[in-house]
Amino acid sequence: TVGKKGKEKNELDAAGLFLDEDTQQIYIADSENGRVQVMSVHGKYLRNFGRTILGQPWGIVANGDHIFVTDAHYYSLFKFCKNTLELIDSTKGSKESQLNEPLGICIDNNGDVYIADNHKVCIFSSDLKYKST
């Protein structure tokens, strides 16, 4: 067991997680606390990010140097740089994407991002350009 319910570091109210096998770090979409927490595979707290940007992070996945996070509060997909944890881009406010309640997320071998979004699946390119529903 890692962490416990709460708002402090190493405390969670989580929805999704992703294991980065290269770094042996776990990225946790800490939904009710509006952040992503990063822990070692042994449960040691390492850092968190996104607190001033994310509303309710839900799904999370990484691909290469990027971390993608769905946000059910802001109806958005966020893209962060894995090394600096800085926000690179987001779909927030995009009328074309029309995300309603993005939750689950995965990435295919071509780098396209698939989002389970309120009874539909939306597809974005790795640079967050909307492709199709």
DSSP file (Angstrom, degrees, kcal/mol; ACC not computed):
  #  RESIDUE AA STRUCTURE BP1 BP2  ACC     N-H-->O    O-->H-N    N-H-->O    O-->H-N    TCO  KAPPA ALPHA  PHI   PSI    X-CA   Y-CA   Z-CA
    1    1 A T              0   0    0      0, 0.0     2,-0.5     0, 0.0     3,-0.0   0.000 360.0 360.0 360.0 136.3    0.0    0.0    0.0
    2    2 A V        -     0   0    0     42,-0.0    41,-0.1    37,-0.0    42,-0.1  -0.969 360.0 -26.9-118.8 129.0    1.3    3.4   -0.9
    3    3 A G        -     0   0    0     -2,-0.5     2,-0.3    40,-0.2     8,-0.2   0.000  65.8-113.0  69.0-174.6    0.0    6.6    0.8
    4    4 A K  E     -a   11   0A   0      6,-0.8     8,-3.0    -3,-0.0     2,-0.2  -0.932  41.4 -70.0-150.6 169.5   -3.3    7.2    2.4
    5    5 A K  E    S+a   12   0A   0     -2,-0.3     2,-0.3     6,-0.2     8,-0.2  -0.452  84.3  82.9 -69.3 133.1   -6.3    9.4    1.8
    6    6 A G  S    S-     0   0    0      6,-1.2     4,-0.1    -2,-0.2    27,-0.0  -0.974  78.5 -92.5 162.1-170.4   -5.6   13.1    2.3
    7    7 A K  S    S+     0   0    0     -2,-0.3     3,-0.1     2,-0.1    -1,-0.1   0.507  84.7  89.8-114.2  -9.6   -4.2   16.3    0.8
    8    8 A E  S >  S-     0   0    0      1,-0.2     3,-2.1     4,-0.1    -2,-0.1  -0.260  94.3 -67.5 -83.2 174.3   -0.6   16.4    2.0
    9    9 A K  T 3  S+     0   0    0      1,-0.3    -1,-0.2    -6,-0.0     3,-0.1  -0.363 126.9  20.9 -61.6 143.7    2.4   14.9    0.1
   10   10 A N  T 3  S+     0   0    0      1,-0.3    -6,-0.8    -3,-0.1     2,-0.4   0.545 104.8 107.1  69.1   9.5    2.2   11.1   -0.1
   11   11 A E  E <   -a    4   0A   0     -3,-2.1     2,-0.3    -8,-0.2    -1,-0.3  -0.945  53.5-168.7-114.2 142.2   -1.6   11.4    0.6
   12   12 A L  E     -a    5   0A   0     -8,-3.0    -6,-1.2    -2,-0.4    -4,-0.1  -0.853  42.3-179.0-133.5 158.1   -4.0   10.7   -2.2
   13   13 A D        +     0   0    0     -2,-0.3    19,-2.0    -8,-0.2    20,-0.4  -0.546  50.3 177.5-145.1  74.3   -7.5   10.9   -3.5
   14   14 A A        +     0   0    0     16,-0.2    16,-0.2    17,-0.2     3,-0.1  -0.357  38.8 176.2 -99.2 158.9   -6.6    9.3   -6.8
   15   15 A A  S    S+     0   0    0     14,-2.6     2,-0.3     1,-0.4    15,-0.1   0.653  70.1  13.0-121.4 -41.5   -8.2    8.1  -10.0
   16   16 A G  E     -B   29   0B   0     13,-0.9    13,-3.0    41,-0.2    -1,-0.4  -0.915  54.9-169.4-139.7 163.0   -5.5    6.9  -12.4
   17   17 A L  E     -B   28   0B   0     -2,-0.3     2,-0.4    11,-0.3    11,-0.2  -0.985   7.1-158.7-150.5 161.8   -1.8    5.9  -12.5
   18   18 A F  E     -B   27   0B   0      9,-2.3     9,-3.1    -2,-0.3     2,-0.6  -0.993  13.5-142.9-142.7 132.6    1.0    5.1  -14.9
   19   19 A L  E     -B   26   0B   0     -2,-0.4     2,-1.0     7,-0.2     7,-0.2  -0.871   9.0-151.8 -97.4 119.8    4.2    3.2  -14.3
   20   20 A D  E  >> -B   25   0B   0      5,-3.1     4,-1.9    -2,-0.6     5,-1.2  -0.805   9.4-168.2 -88.4 102.9    7.2    4.6  -16.1
   21   21 A E  T  45S+     0   0    0     -2,-1.0    -1,-0.2     1,-0.2     5,-0.0   0.791  81.3  58.2 -66.3 -27.8    9.2    1.4  -16.5
   22   22 A D  T  45S+     0   0    0      1,-0.2    -1,-0.2    -3,-0.1    -2,-0.0   0.919 121.3  24.3 -68.2 -43.0   12.3    3.3  -17.6
   23   23 A T  T  45S-     0   0    0     -3,-0.2    -2,-0.2     2,-0.2    -1,-0.2   0.532  99.4-128.1 -99.0  -8.1   12.6    5.4  -14.5
   24   24 A Q  T  <5 +     0   0    0     -4,-1.9    17,-1.4     1,-0.2     2,-0.4   0.893  63.6 137.1  57.8  41.3   10.7    3.1  -12.1
   25   25 A Q  E   < -BC  20  40B   0     -5,-1.2    -5,-3.1    15,-0.2     2,-0.5  -0.917  49.5-139.8-118.3 146.7    8.4    5.9  -11.1
   26   26 A I  E     -BC  19  39B   0     13,-3.5    13,-2.3    -2,-0.4     2,-0.6  -0.919   9.9-156.5-106.8 124.7    4.7    5.9  -10.6
   27   27 A Y  E     -BC  18  38B   0     -9,-3.1    -9,-2.3    -2,-0.5     2,-0.5  -0.899  13.9-164.3-100.3 123.5    2.7    8.9  -11.8
   28   28 A I  E     -BC  17  37B   0      9,-3.1     9,-2.2    -2,-0.6     2,-1.3  -0.938  20.2-139.3-117.7 122.2   -0.6    9.2  -10.0
   29   29 A A  E     -BC  16  36B   0    -13,-3.0   -14,-2.6    -2,-0.5     2,-1.7  -0.676  19.8-162.0 -76.5  98.7   -3.5   11.3  -11.1
   30   30 A D  E > > - C   0  35B   0      5,-1.9     5,-1.4    -2,-1.3     3,-1.1  -0.599  13.8-177.8 -87.6  78.7   -4.5   12.7   -7.7
   31   31 A S  G > 5S+     0   0    0     -2,-1.7     3,-1.4     1,-0.3    -1,-0.2   0.852  70.6  42.5 -53.7 -56.0   -8.0   13.8   -8.8
   32   32 A E  G 3 5S+     0   0    0    -19,-2.0    -1,-0.3     1,-0.3   -18,-0.1   0.645 116.0  50.9 -74.3 -12.2   -9.5   15.4   -5.8
   33   33 A N  G < 5S-     0   0    0     -3,-1.1    -1,-0.3   -20,-0.4    -2,-0.2   0.380 106.0-126.7-102.7   2.2   -6.3   17.2   -4.9
   34   34 A G  T < 5S+     0   0    0     -3,-1.4    20,-0.4    -4,-0.5     2,-0.3   0.873  71.8  88.0  60.7  43.5   -5.9   18.6   -8.4
   35   35 A R  E   <S-C   30   0B   0     -5,-1.4    -5,-1.9    22,-0.1     2,-0.5  -0.954  72.6-115.3-156.2 171.2   -2.3   17.4   -9.0
   36   36 A V  E     -CD  29  49B   0     13,-2.7    13,-2.2    -2,-0.3     2,-0.4  -0.986  29.3-156.9-114.1 128.2   -0.1   14.6  -10.2
   37   37 A Q  E     -CD  28  48B   0     -9,-2.2    -9,-3.1    -2,-0.5     2,-0.5  -0.839   1.8-152.1-104.4 145.1    2.1   12.9   -7.6
   38   38 A V  E     +CD  27  47B   0      9,-3.3     8,-2.8    -2,-0.4     9,-1.5  -0.970  20.5 169.9-118.9 128.1    5.2   11.0   -8.5
   39   39 A M  E     -CD  26  45B   0    -13,-2.3   -13,-3.5    -2,-0.5     6,-0.2  -0.916  34.8-107.5-132.2 158.1    6.5    8.2   -6.3
   40   40 A S  E >   -C   25   0B   0      4,-2.4     3,-2.1    -2,-0.3   -15,-0.2  -0.373  40.9-104.4 -74.4 165.0    9.1    5.5   -6.6
   41   41 A V  T 3  S+     0   0    0    -17,-1.4    -1,-0.1     1,-0.3   -16,-0.1   0.643 124.0  60.7 -66.2 -11.5    8.0    1.9   -7.2
   42   42 A H  T 3  S-     0   0    0      2,-0.1    -1,-0.3   -40,-0.0   -17,-0.1   0.360 123.9-103.7 -95.2   3.9    8.8    1.4   -3.5
   43   43 A G  S <  S+     0   0    0     -3,-2.1     2,-0.4     1,-0.3   -40,-0.2   0.528  70.1 147.2  90.9   6.4    6.3    4.1   -2.4
   44   44 A K        -     0   0    0      1,-0.1    -4,-2.4   -42,-0.1    -1,-0.3  -0.639  51.6-119.9 -79.3 128.9    8.7    6.9   -1.7
   45   45 A Y  E     +D   39   0B   0     -2,-0.4    -6,-0.2    -6,-0.2     3,-0.1  -0.485  38.0 169.3 -65.7 131.9    7.2   10.4   -2.4
   46   46 A L  E     -     0   0B   0     -8,-2.8     2,-0.3     1,-0.4    -7,-0.2   0.773  52.2 -50.6-111.2 -48.3    9.3   12.2   -5.0
   47   47 A R  E     -D   38   0B   0     -9,-1.5    -9,-3.3     2,-0.0    -1,-0.4  -0.973  41.3-133.7-174.0 173.6    7.4   15.3   -6.2
   48   48 A N  E     +D   37   0B   0     -2,-0.3     2,-0.3   -11,-0.2   -11,-0.2  -0.957  19.6 180.0-140.0 163.0    4.1   16.6   -7.5
   49   49 A F  E     +D   36   0B   0    -13,-2.2   -13,-2.7    -2,-0.3    37,-0.1  -0.977  51.2  51.0-155.0 165.7    3.1   18.9  -10.3
   50   50 A G    >>  +     0   0    0     -2,-0.3     4,-3.5    35,-0.2     3,-1.5   0.420  60.0 131.5  88.7  -0.2    0.1   20.5  -12.0
   51   51 A R  T 34 S+     0   0    0      1,-0.3    -2,-0.0     2,-0.2   -16,-0.0   0.833  77.9  40.5 -58.6 -35.8   -1.5   21.9   -8.9
   52   52 A T  T 34 S+     0   0    0      1,-0.1    -1,-0.3     0, 0.0   -17,-0.1   0.500 125.6  37.6 -89.3  -3.5   -2.0   25.4  -10.3
   53   53 A I  T <4 S+     0   0    0     -3,-1.5     2,-0.2   -19,-0.2    -2,-0.2   0.769 101.7  70.8-112.8 -43.6   -3.0   24.1  -13.7
   54   54 A L     <  -     0   0    0     -4,-3.5    17,-0.0   -20,-0.4    -1,-0.0  -0.526  45.9-175.7 -87.3 145.2   -5.1   20.9  -13.2
   55   55 A G  S    S-     0   0    0     -2,-0.2    -1,-0.1     1,-0.1   -21,-0.1   0.846  82.4  -8.9 -98.9 -56.1   -8.7   20.8  -11.8
   56   56 A Q  S    S-     0   0    0    -22,-0.1    16,-2.2   -23,-0.1    17,-0.3  -0.593  72.3-160.2-145.9  76.7   -9.5   17.1  -11.6
   57   57 A P  E     +E   71   0C   0      0, 0.0    14,-0.3     0, 0.0   -41,-0.2  -0.334  22.3 160.1 -60.4 138.9   -6.8   15.0  -13.3
   58   58 A W  E     +     0   0C   0     12,-3.0     2,-0.3     1,-0.4   -29,-0.3   0.665  51.8  36.8-126.9 -66.5   -8.1   11.6  -14.1
   59   59 A G  E     -     0   0C   0     44,-0.4    11,-2.3    43,-0.2    -1,-0.4  -0.705  62.7-177.4 -96.0 149.0   -6.3    9.6  -16.7
   60   60 A I  E     +E   69   0C   0     -2,-0.3     2,-0.3     9,-0.2     9,-0.2  -0.996  10.4 156.6-148.1 139.6   -2.5    9.6  -17.1
   61   61 A V  E     -E   68   0C   0      7,-2.0     7,-3.4    -2,-0.3     2,-0.3  -0.978  23.6-142.1-155.9 154.4   -0.1    8.1  -19.5
   62   62 A A  E     -E   67   0C   0     -2,-0.3     2,-0.3     5,-0.2     5,-0.2  -0.913  11.7-177.0-122.6 151.4    3.5    8.8  -20.7
   63   63 A N  E >   -E   66   0C   0      3,-2.6     3,-1.7    -2,-0.3     2,-0.3  -0.887  62.9 -49.3-147.7 111.1    5.0    8.5  -24.1
   64   64 A G  T 3  S-     0   0    0     -2,-0.3    -1,-0.0     1,-0.3     0, 0.0  -0.458 125.9 -11.1  63.4-123.4    8.7    9.2  -24.6
   65   65 A D  T 3  S+     0   0    0     -2,-0.3    17,-3.7    -3,-0.1    18,-0.4   0.270 122.2  84.1 -92.4  10.9    9.5   12.6  -23.1
   66   66 A H  E <   -EF  63  81C   0     -3,-1.7    -3,-2.6    15,-0.3     2,-0.4  -0.883  56.4-156.5-124.3 148.7    5.8   13.6  -22.5
   67   67 A I  E     -EF  62  80C   0     13,-2.5    13,-3.1    -2,-0.3     2,-0.4  -0.982  13.5-158.1-118.1 130.3    3.1   13.0  -20.0
   68   68 A F  E     -EF  61  79C   0     -7,-3.4    -7,-2.0    -2,-0.4     2,-0.4  -0.925  10.5-175.4-111.6 133.0   -0.5   13.3  -21.0
   69   69 A V  E     -EF  60  78C   0      9,-2.5     9,-3.2    -2,-0.4     2,-0.3  -0.992  16.2-145.8-131.5 127.8   -3.2   13.9  -18.4
   70   70 A T  E     - F   0  77C   0    -11,-2.3   -12,-3.0    -2,-0.4     2,-0.5  -0.715  13.7-155.8 -87.5 146.3   -7.0   14.1  -18.9
   71   71 A D  E  >> -EF  57  76C   0      5,-2.7     5,-1.6    -2,-0.3     4,-0.7  -0.953  12.2-169.9-128.0 111.7   -8.8   16.6  -16.7
   72   72 A A  T  45S+     0   0    0    -16,-2.2    -1,-0.1    -2,-0.5    31,-0.1   0.730  87.5  52.3 -73.8 -22.9  -12.5   15.9  -15.9
   73   73 A H  T  45S+     0   0    0    -17,-0.3    -1,-0.2     1,-0.2   -19,-0.0   0.918 119.0  31.9 -78.8 -45.7  -13.0   19.4  -14.4
   74   74 A Y  T  45S-     0   0    0      2,-0.1    19,-0.3   -18,-0.0    -2,-0.2   0.387 101.9-127.7 -93.3   3.0  -11.6   21.5  -17.2
   75   75 A Y  T  <5 +     0   0    0     -4,-0.7    24,-0.3     1,-0.2     2,-0.3   0.918  67.6 124.4  53.0  49.0  -12.7   19.0  -20.0
   76   76 A S  E   < -F   71   0C   0     -5,-1.6    -5,-2.7    26,-0.1     2,-0.5  -0.859  63.5-132.7-138.7 164.6   -9.2   19.0  -21.3
   77   77 A L  E     -F   70   0C   0     -2,-0.3    14,-1.8    -7,-0.2     2,-0.4  -0.996  28.9-161.2-117.2 125.3   -6.2   17.0  -22.3
   78   78 A F  E     -FG  69  90C   0     -9,-3.2    -9,-2.5    -2,-0.5     2,-0.5  -0.848   5.8-156.3-110.5 145.5   -2.9   18.4  -20.9
   79   79 A K  E     -FG  68  89C   0     10,-2.6     9,-3.4    -2,-0.4    10,-1.4  -0.984  14.0-176.0-123.5 122.9    0.6   17.6  -22.2
   80   80 A F  E     -FG  67  87C   0    -13,-3.1   -13,-2.5    -2,-0.5     2,-0.5  -0.854  31.6-113.2-115.7 151.2    3.6   18.0  -19.9
   81   81 A C  E  >  -F   66   0C   0      5,-2.3     4,-2.4    -2,-0.3   -15,-0.3  -0.734  25.1-143.3 -77.8 127.1    7.4   17.6  -20.5
   82   82 A K  T  4 S+     0   0    0    -17,-3.7    -1,-0.1    -2,-0.5   -16,-0.1   0.858  94.7  45.3 -63.3 -37.0    8.5   14.6  -18.5
   83   83 A N  T  4 S+     0   0    0    -18,-0.4    -1,-0.2     1,-0.1   -17,-0.1   0.907 127.9  23.2 -77.2 -42.0   11.9   16.1  -17.5
   84   84 A T  T  4 S-     0   0    0      2,-0.1    -2,-0.2     0, 0.0    -1,-0.1   0.634  89.9-137.8 -99.4 -16.0   10.9   19.6  -16.6
   85   85 A L     <  +     0   0    0     -4,-2.4     2,-0.3     1,-0.2   -35,-0.2   0.717  53.1 146.6  61.3  23.6    7.2   18.9  -15.7
   86   86 A E        -     0   0    0     -5,-0.2    -5,-2.3     1,-0.1     2,-0.3  -0.680  57.9-104.8 -88.5 144.7    6.3   22.1  -17.5
   87   87 A L  E     +G   80   0C   0     -2,-0.3    -7,-0.3    -7,-0.2     3,-0.1  -0.510  36.8 178.8 -67.0 128.5    3.0   22.4  -19.4
   88   88 A I  E     -     0   0C   0     -9,-3.4     2,-0.3     1,-0.4    -8,-0.2   0.818  59.9 -29.3 -97.0 -43.0    3.6   22.2  -23.1
   89   89 A D  E     -G   79   0C   0    -10,-1.4   -10,-2.6     0, 0.0    -1,-0.4  -0.979  51.9-161.4-165.4 165.6    0.1   22.4  -24.5
   90   90 A S  E     -G   78   0C   0     -2,-0.3   -12,-0.2   -12,-0.2   -14,-0.0  -0.983  27.0-132.1-154.7 162.4   -3.6   21.6  -23.7
   91   91 A T    >   +     0   0    0    -14,-1.8     3,-2.7    -2,-0.3     6,-0.2   0.418  58.8 138.7 -91.8  -0.4   -6.9   21.2  -25.5
   92   92 A K  T 3  S+     0   0    0    -15,-0.3    -2,-0.1     1,-0.3     3,-0.1  -0.188  74.4  10.4 -52.6 128.5   -8.6   23.5  -23.1
   93   93 A G  T 3  S+     0   0    0    -19,-0.3     2,-0.5     1,-0.3    -1,-0.3   0.399  89.1 140.2  84.9  -3.1  -11.0   25.8  -24.9
   94   94 A S    <>  -     0   0    0     -3,-2.7     4,-1.1     1,-0.2     5,-0.3  -0.633  35.7-166.3 -77.0 120.2  -10.7   24.0  -28.2
   95   95 A K  T  4 S+     0   0    0     -2,-0.5    -1,-0.2     1,-0.2    -2,-0.0   0.814  84.1  60.9 -74.6 -30.3  -14.1   23.8  -29.9
   96   96 A E  T  4 S+     0   0    0      1,-0.2    -1,-0.2     2,-0.1    -2,-0.0   0.887 104.5  46.8 -66.0 -38.6  -13.0   21.2  -32.4
   97   97 A S  T  4 S-     0   0    0     -6,-0.2    -1,-0.2     2,-0.1    -2,-0.2   0.870  82.1-168.3 -74.7 -35.9  -12.1   18.6  -29.8
   98   98 A Q     <  -     0   0    0     -4,-1.1     2,-0.2     1,-0.2    -3,-0.1   0.860   9.4-175.2  50.9  46.2  -15.3   19.0  -27.8
   99   99 A L        +     0   0    0     -5,-0.3    -1,-0.2   -24,-0.3    -2,-0.1  -0.530  11.4 175.8 -71.1 138.5  -14.2   17.0  -24.8
  100  100 A N  S    S-     0   0    0     -2,-0.2    -1,-0.2   -24,-0.0   -25,-0.1   0.775  73.9  -8.7-113.8 -45.9  -17.0   16.7  -22.3
  101  101 A E  S    S-     0   0    0    -26,-0.1    17,-0.9   -27,-0.1     2,-0.2  -0.452  73.0-164.9-153.9  72.4  -15.8   14.4  -19.5
  102  102 A P  E     +H  117   0D   0      0, 0.0    15,-0.2     0, 0.0   -43,-0.2  -0.432  26.5 145.2 -69.2 127.6  -12.4   13.0  -20.4
  103  103 A L  E     +     0   0D   0     13,-2.9   -44,-0.4     1,-0.3   -33,-0.3   0.569  47.9  46.1-123.8 -83.3  -11.4   10.1  -18.2
  104  104 A G  E     -     0   0D   0     12,-0.3    12,-2.1   -45,-0.1    -1,-0.3  -0.310  61.9-175.7 -71.8 152.3   -9.5    7.1  -19.6
  105  105 A I  E     +H  115   0D   0     10,-0.2     2,-0.3   -45,-0.2    10,-0.2  -0.998  11.0 163.6-149.0 143.5   -6.4    7.6  -21.9
  106  106 A C  E     -H  114   0D   0      8,-1.9     8,-3.0    -2,-0.3     2,-0.4  -0.967  23.8-135.9-152.0 166.4   -4.0    5.5  -23.9
  107  107 A I  E     -H  113   0D   0     -2,-0.3     6,-0.2     6,-0.2     2,-0.1  -0.981  15.6-143.1-128.3 136.7   -1.4    6.0  -26.7
  108  108 A D    >   -     0   0    0      4,-2.2     3,-1.7    -2,-0.4     6,-0.0  -0.310  38.5 -90.5 -90.6-179.5   -0.9    3.8  -29.7
  109  109 A N  T 3  S+     0   0    0      1,-0.3    -1,-0.1     2,-0.1    -2,-0.0   0.692 126.0  55.9 -65.4 -19.5    2.3    2.8  -31.4
  110  110 A N  T 3  S-     0   0    0      2,-0.1    -1,-0.3    15,-0.0    16,-0.2   0.491 119.7-107.8 -89.2  -4.2    2.1    5.9  -33.7
  111  111 A G    <   +     0   0    0     -3,-1.7     2,-0.1     1,-0.3    -2,-0.1   0.456  69.0 147.6  91.5   1.5    1.8    8.2  -30.8
  112  112 A D        -     0   0    0     13,-0.1    -4,-2.2    14,-0.1     2,-0.5  -0.477  43.0-134.0 -71.4 144.2   -1.9    9.0  -31.3
  113  113 A V  E     -HI 107 124D   0     11,-3.2    11,-2.6    -6,-0.2     2,-0.4  -0.879  15.4-161.0-106.3 125.1   -3.7    9.7  -28.0
  114  114 A Y  E     -HI 106 123D   0     -8,-3.0    -8,-1.9    -2,-0.5     2,-0.5  -0.899   7.4-167.5-108.0 131.8   -7.1    8.0  -27.4
  115  115 A I  E     -HI 105 122D   0      7,-2.6     7,-2.3    -2,-0.4     2,-0.7  -0.976  20.3-139.5-126.0 125.2   -9.5    9.5  -24.8
  116  116 A A  E     + I   0 121D   0    -12,-2.1   -13,-2.9    -2,-0.5     2,-0.4  -0.734  34.7 176.0 -77.4 118.3  -12.6    7.9  -23.3
  117  117 A D  E     -H  102   0D   0      3,-3.4     3,-0.3    -2,-0.7    -2,-0.1  -0.814  53.7 -53.1-138.1  92.9  -14.9   10.9  -23.2
  118  118 A N  S    S-     0   0    0    -17,-0.9     3,-0.1    -2,-0.4    -1,-0.0   0.897 121.5 -25.2  46.0  67.8  -18.5   10.6  -22.1
  119  119 A H  S    S+     0   0    0      1,-0.2     2,-0.3     0, 0.0    -1,-0.2   0.615 129.3  69.4  76.1  16.6  -19.8    7.8  -24.4
  120  120 A K  S    S-     0   0    0     -3,-0.3    -3,-3.4    -5,-0.0     2,-0.5  -0.969  71.8-126.6-151.0 166.8  -17.3    8.4  -27.2
  121  121 A V  E     -I  116   0D   0     12,-0.6     2,-0.4    -2,-0.3    -5,-0.2  -0.985  22.5-160.3-118.3 124.9  -13.6    8.0  -27.9
  122  122 A C  E     -I  115   0D   0     -7,-2.3    -7,-2.6    -2,-0.5     2,-0.5  -0.836   5.2-150.7-104.2 142.8  -11.7   11.1  -29.2
  123  123 A I  E     +IJ 114 132D   0      9,-3.2     8,-3.1    -2,-0.4     9,-1.4  -0.954  15.8 177.7-118.4 130.5   -8.4   10.7  -31.0
  124  124 A F  E     -IJ 113 130D   0    -11,-2.6   -11,-3.2    -2,-0.5     6,-0.2  -0.917  29.5-116.8-124.2 151.7   -5.6   13.4  -31.0
  125  125 A S    >   -     0   0    0      4,-2.6     3,-2.0    -2,-0.3   -13,-0.1  -0.344  43.5 -96.6 -74.7 170.0   -2.2   13.4  -32.5
  126  126 A S  T 3  S+     0   0    0      1,-0.3    -1,-0.1   -16,-0.2   -14,-0.1   0.707 127.8  57.5 -65.5 -18.4    0.8   13.5  -30.1
  127  127 A D  T 3  S-     0   0    0      2,-0.1    -1,-0.3   -48,-0.0   -48,-0.1   0.135 123.7-105.9 -96.7  20.5    0.9   17.3  -30.6
  128  128 A L    <   +     0   0    0     -3,-2.0     2,-0.5     1,-0.2    -2,-0.1   0.694  68.8 149.5  67.0  26.0   -2.7   17.5  -29.4
  129  129 A K        -     0   0    0      1,-0.0    -4,-2.6   -32,-0.0    -1,-0.2  -0.786  52.7-114.5 -86.9 128.8   -4.3   18.1  -32.8
  130  130 A Y  E     +J  124   0D   0     -2,-0.5    -6,-0.2    -6,-0.2     3,-0.1  -0.404  39.7 171.0 -64.4 133.5   -7.8   16.7  -33.0
  131  131 A K  E     -     0   0D   0     -8,-3.1     2,-0.3     1,-0.4    -7,-0.2   0.781  51.4 -43.8-110.0 -51.8   -8.1   13.8  -35.5
  132  132 A S  E      J  123   0D   0     -9,-1.4    -9,-3.2     1,-0.1    -1,-0.4  -0.989 360.0 360.0-170.7 171.1  -11.5   12.2  -35.1
  133  133 A T              0   0    0     -2,-0.3   -12,-0.6   -11,-0.2    -1,-0.1   0.286 360.0 360.0-120.5 360.0  -14.2   10.8  -32.8
